[in-house]
Amino acid sequence: MRAKGNITIQCGPATKELQAIANLLRDQGKKQNLTEAQMQTLVEATNIMFGEFLARVGKLDDGLAEIKRLIEEKVAPNVAAQPAAQAIEEAKAWREKYQTLLKQWQFVEGESEEDQAARTALEKLDLERAESLLKTLIQRQEKLLATMAARHYRLGQVHELQYQPLLALPQFKQAYRLQPANEDYAFRYAKALQYHEQPHKAIPILEVVVEAKRRKVNLTPSKENDLGVTLNYLAFAYSATQQHQKAEGMYEEATRIFRKLLNANPNSLVYWHNLAGALNNIASVYVDTERYHHAETTYIEARDIYRKLSEENPETFLPDVAATLNNLGVLYSDIQRYKDAEVVYNEARETYRNLTRRNPEIYLPYVAASLNNLGALFSDTQRYQEAEADYGEALKIYRELARVNPAAYIPHVAMALNNLALLYNDTQRPKAAEIAYRESLDIRRKLYLQSPSAFREKLLLSLNNLADLLKDSNTEESARLLAEAKQIAAEK
């Protein structure tokens, strides 16, 4: 359904510049074929990122053109291609990066007129001019390493604001190379490496940062929260490289820090939230190392913290409650405690249903995921009628979501079809299984052509499932499917 109705920007008096932005949003809604709900997301994201600028458009100069460019090239396509929650979170992250850059950029060693001009351009949101000035300064190869490092670092931050993480990475790398002892440069470079799925490169950098922060804590105990957060990042990198013992050690140290901070500041929402996140992370390590009792008690503690936080701020923390319940359900299913799994899965589903009543665009996908988990549970326990009902509802939701946002949800449609096909096969309905398998296979073939590395394993699964189903009734096609699977597997 195309967008319709009036679009307003609630950020200041009506001007011709604001009307131009409103017109641009309408045009982008038509160009991206956005629904009404997606248009609301686009308006909200625009206000989050640019509201303070639009309130003073008369002082923006070239910044207004930059706003228009970012909306057209980045914000609107992002809203069209991903769930609303993710688009809003990206908008908030962009604003935080911009505010952090302005706050940090109070003084540059060896400051020149060009440095001043670059910061002025940034204040006006003229990112193109800020980029040009910083590149010019870098190209002069000034001798002061601190100055050069600061410029590379800030150019990396500018590239992040431009949604160009691939360009940001080498700038952070250069800042770190010039000043490896600078914790901000090292930490930001390590985070960028993790974002680009290079945890093995991030680990040695984070290890040095952790030790530096430990030394700082010895001198300034108030820095302990920073140490805990950094330990979490290092532990995540260890976990991503299957170094579970090291990951566990880092997570345990982080939880001890947050507990200590809470003893002194029991009302700090930040410390409670950090503790719950660390507990969730270490519980996943316990699962990976088959220490299921430890995983259970740790997940439960995290859940209880989120419950307590949600009493004061349900909109922020109820999703965390539901996510932790889901993690518990997965754990219980893995160890065949099916009754316990059903209880927490049901609570997670109902929590997401309640959240969906207020924000369906954001939470409906989580309802579908909960239904899928329940369907798998019922299938494992031979409660096929209930499994079919939940799988069917999940598929219906994913189809509706895919009509609005195919890039984000078509893969989920394929997954739900595959699950239903498995169920039909288990209940001796080969015709229904074949229909579902074929539709899932058709989707995954198309996805594989778009992104082979991301969808190779799923396509191989669909090919093998359908080949196995047809091995007695259609041996010729079964053989062709197996040959196709063999060829795709060899393309790795």
N, C-alpha and C positions, 0 to 999 in steps of 0.2 A: 504494500500500500504506500503510495507516495505521500510526502509530507503536505500538510495543508494548514491553513490558519495563519494568524499573525505571529510574528517573531518579535519579541521585545528584549532589549538589553537593559537590565536593571542596574545601571552603574553611573547615573548622572543625568544632567539635563539633556533634552533632545537637541541634537545639532545635526547639520548635514553630514558631518563625519560619522556620527553614530548611525545615521540612516544608511550611509554607504556600507557600514559593517553589517547592518541588519539585512540589506539587500544581498550582500555577499553570502550571508548564511542561507538565505532562501535559495540563491542560485546553487550553492553547494548541495543543499538538500535535494534539489532536482537532479543535479549532475550525479550525485552518489546514490540516488534513488532511496533516500532515507525515509523511514517511517516517522510518524509523529513522535513516538518515544525516542527514536534516535535523534530527532531534531532537538528535543529537550536536552538530551545528553550533549549535543553539539553546543547549544547555547550555554549550558552549565560549564562545560570545559572551557569555552571562550571566556566566560566571566572569571573563572578561577585563574586562568593564565594572564588575561589582559585587562581585567576589570579596572585596576588602579590606573592603567594607562588611558583607557577609554574615558575615564572621569576627568582627564586633563588633556583632551585631544589637541587643544590649541597650542600646547607646548611640545607636541610629539615630533613635529617636522617629519623626517624620513621614517620615524618609528611606526607611523600609521601604515606606511607601505609594507613594513616588515610584518606587522600584525596580519595584514591581508594575505601576504605570501604564506605565512605559517598556517593560517586557517585553510587556505586553498590547497597547499601542498602536503600538509602533515596532519592537522587536527581533524578535518572532515574525513579524509581517507581512513584515519585511525578509527574514528567512530563507526564508519561503515564496515570495517574489517574485523572488529573484535567486540567482545561483550562490553556493555556499558560500564560495569564496575572497573574494568581494566582501563578503559579510556579516561575515566575520571581520575583514577589513581595516577595515570601518566601525566595528566594535566597538573595534578597537585605536585608530582615529583618535579615537573618542569619549573613550576613557580618556586619551589624550595631551592632548586639549583640556581635559579636567577637571583633569589634573595641572598643565598649564601655567597655567591660571587660578588655581589655588590658590597656585602658586609666585610668580606675578606679584603676586598680591593680598596683599602683605605690609604695604603702607602706602598709604593713600589721602590725598592732599592735602586738608586741611580735614576730617580724619576725625571722624565723629560716632558717637553710639551706634548709629544706624541702620546706618552703614557696618559697624561691628563686628558687629551682629546679622545683617546680610546675609552676611558672611563665615562666621559661625558656622553659619548655615543652609546655606550651600554645603558646609561641612565635613561636615554631617550628610546631605548630598544632598537637602535640602529645597529643590529648585529653585523650586517654586511660591512659597515664602516669600521666597527670595532675589530672585526676579523682582518680587514685590510691593513689597518694601522699596526696591529700586533704582528702580522706577517712581515711588514716592512721593518719593524724594529728587530725582529728575529734575524732577518736576512743581513742586517748590518754586522752581525757577529760581534757584538760588544764583548769586552773582555770579562766583565764582572759576571761570574757564574750564577750568583744569586739573582741578579737581574734577569738573566736569560732563562733561568729555571722558572722564575715567577711568570714570565711571559708565556713560556710553553704551557705551563700549568693552566693559566687563565685562557689561553687559546683552546686548550682541551675542554675547559668548562664552557666556553662559547660554542664549540662544536656540539657539546651535549645539548645545549639549549636549542641548537639547530636540528636536533634529532639526527645527528651524524656520529654515532658511537664509534664507527670504524675510523673516522678521522680523529676522534678524541684520543683513542688508544695510543697512537705514536707520540702525541703531544705529552700525555702523562708519562709515557716511557722516557721521553727526553728530559722532562723535568726531574724525574727520579734519577736518571743517569747523571745529570749535572749536580744534583744534591741528594745523594742517597740517604743522608742522615736526616733529611726533613721528613718527619713522620706523616705529615699531611700528604706530601707527594707520594711517599711509599704506599700509604694506605689506599689512596685513590687509584694508583696504578694497579695495585693488587685487586681491588674491587673490579676494575675494568677487565683485568685478566679473567677473573671468575665469570664476569658477564659474558665474555667471549669463550667460555668453556675451556679455559686453560688453568685449572686449579693447580696442576703440578708446577706451573711457573709462579703462581701466587704464593705458594706455601713458604719458600725460603724468605720472601719479602715480608710476609706477615709474621714469621717467626722472629725476625729482627725487630719489627714494630712492637710485638708483644713484649719482648725483653726491654725495649726502651720505655714502654708504658709502665712496666713493673718498676723500673728505676724511678720513674716519676712518682709513682704511688708511694714509694718509700719516703720521698721528700714532701709530697702533697697528697695526703690520703683522699682528698676530695676528687681525685682523678680515677677512683676505683671503677666507677660506672663505665668510663671510656675503656678501661682495661677489659672489663667484662664483655662489652660489645665486640671488641677486637678479638677476644678469645673465641667468641661465637663464630666470627668469620673464619678464623683459622681452623676451628673444629669442622666447620662445614666443608672446607677445602680438603681436610684429611678424610672426611667421610666420602667425599666425591671420588677420592683416589683409593678407596677401600682400605684406608689405614684406620680401622675401627678403634684399635686400642688408643692411639694418639687422639683421635676425635673424642673418645669418651673422657680422656684426661682433661682436655680443654673445656669440654662442656661441664664437667664436674667442678672445675675451678671457677667457671663463670657462674654456675648456680650458687657456689659458696659465697662469691662476691655479692651477688644480688640479695642473698639471704642476710648477709651481714649488713648491707645497706638498709634493708627493710627493718632490721632490728632497731636501727637508729631513726629510720623514717618510715614508720608503718603505714602512713597514709599516702605514700608516693605511688601514683598510678603508673608512672614510668618504670619504677623498679619492679612493681608487681607484673607488669606486662612483659618486661625483659625476662623475669624469672620464668613466667609461664612459657614464653617462647623457647628458652633454653631447655626447659623440661620436656617440651614436645620434641625438640631435636635429639636430646639424649635418649628419649624413649625409642626413637627410630633406630638408633644404634643398638639398643638392647634387642629390638626385633631382628635386625640384621645378624646379630650374633646369637640368636635363639635363646635369649634370656627373657622368656615371656612373662614370668612373674614380675621381674623388675620393670619391664615395659608397661605392664598393666598398672602397677602402683604409681608409676611416674605419669602416665597419661591421666590417671584419675586425679592426681594432684594438680596437674595443669588444668584439667577440666574444672575442678572446684575453684581454682583461682579465677578462671574466666567467668564462671557463674557469679562469683562475688562481684567482680568488676561490672558485669552486665546488670546487676541490680541498680547501679547508679547511672550507667550509660549503656542501655540495651542496644541501641543502634550501632554502637561501635564494637561491642564485645560479644553479642549473641552469635554473630557469624563464627567467632573463634570457639565458642561453646560447641556449636554444631560440627565444626571441623574436627575438634578433638573427639567428640562422640563418634564421628565417622572413623577416625583412626583406631579407636577402641573396637569398633565393629569389625574392622579389617583384622585386627589382632585376634579377636575371639573367633572369627571365621577360620583363620589360619590354624588355630589350635583346636578346632572342632567344638568350641563351646557355643553351639548354635543358638541356644535359648538366650544366652547373654548377648550374643551378637544381634539377635532380632530386637531385643529391648533397646539397645543403644542406637541401632539403625533407625528404628521407628521414631525415637526421640529426635534424632538428627533430621529426619524427613519432616516431622511436624514443625520443628523449629524453622526449617527453611520455608515450609509452607506459610507460616505466620509472617516471616520476613517478606515473602513474595506478595502478600496482600498489600504491603506498603510500597514495595519496590520490585514489581514483577520482572522488569528488564534486567535487574541485577541478579536476583536470587532464583529465578525459574530454572536456570541451568543446574543449580545445586540440588533442586528438588529432583530433577531427572537423574542426577548422579546417585542420589540416595535411593531412588527407586531401582536403579540398575543394581546397586549393591544388595538390596533386599531380594531382587529377582535371582541373583546368583546364590544367595543364601537358601532361598526356597528350592531352587533347582538342586543344590547339593544335598538337601534333605528330602528329596523326592516329593515335595509339595508343589507339583507341577502346575496345578491350576492357579495357585497364588503367584507362582513365578511368572506364568504367562501374563497374568493381569498387570504385574508391576513392570515387566519388560515391555509390554504393549503400551502402557502409559508413558514410560520413559521414551519409547520410540516416537510416540505422538508429539511429545514436547520437543524432542530434538528436531522433528520435521518442521514444526512451527517456527522454531528458532532459526533453522537453516533457510527458511523462506525469506527471513529478514536479513540474516547474516550468514550466507553460505560458507564463506571462507573459514569462519570460526566453528561452525557446527556440522557441516557435512561429514567430517570424519567421525563425529559422534553418532550420526545416523547409521553409518556403516558398522560401527561397533555394536549398536543396538540390534541391527538386523542379524549380525553374526550370532549374537547371544540368543535371539529368538530361533534362529535356524538350528542351533545346538539343542535347544529345548525340543523343537519339533522332531528332531532326529531321535532324541532320547525317548520320546513318546510315540514312536513308530508312525510318524506322519512325514514320509519322505517327500511327497509332492510339495507340501508347505515349506519344508526345509530347503528344497531345491530353489523355490522361488525367492526365499529370503537370502540364501547364499549367493544367488546370481545377482541380485540387486546390490548386495554388499560388495561383491567382486567388481561389478561395473564401476562403482564409486571409487574403490581403491585403485583400480587401474588408472583412472583419470588423475587421482591424487599422486600416484607414483610418477606419472609423466611430469607433473608440476614440481615435485620434490622427491627424487628417488631415495635419498638417504633417510628422509623422515618417514617414508611410507613403505619401504622395501619389506620389512618384517611383517607388517600387516597384510600386504598383498600376498606374500608367500603363504601366510596362514589361510587366507581365503581360497587361494588356488588349491592348497592341499586338502582343505575341508570339503570343497566341492568335488575334487577328484576322488576322495574317499567315499563320498556319498554315491557317486556314479560308477564305482568300480565294478558293480555287478549288473547294473541296468544299462549302462552305456560305456562299455570298456574303451571304445575308440576315443570318445571325448575325454574320458578320465586320463588316458595316456597322453593326450595333447596338453591337458592342464598340468600334468606332472612334468612334461618336457618344458613347458613355459616356466614353471617354478624353478626347474634346474638351471635354465638359462639366466633367469633373473638373479638367482643366488650366485652364479658365477660372475656377475657384473660388479660385485663388490670391489 
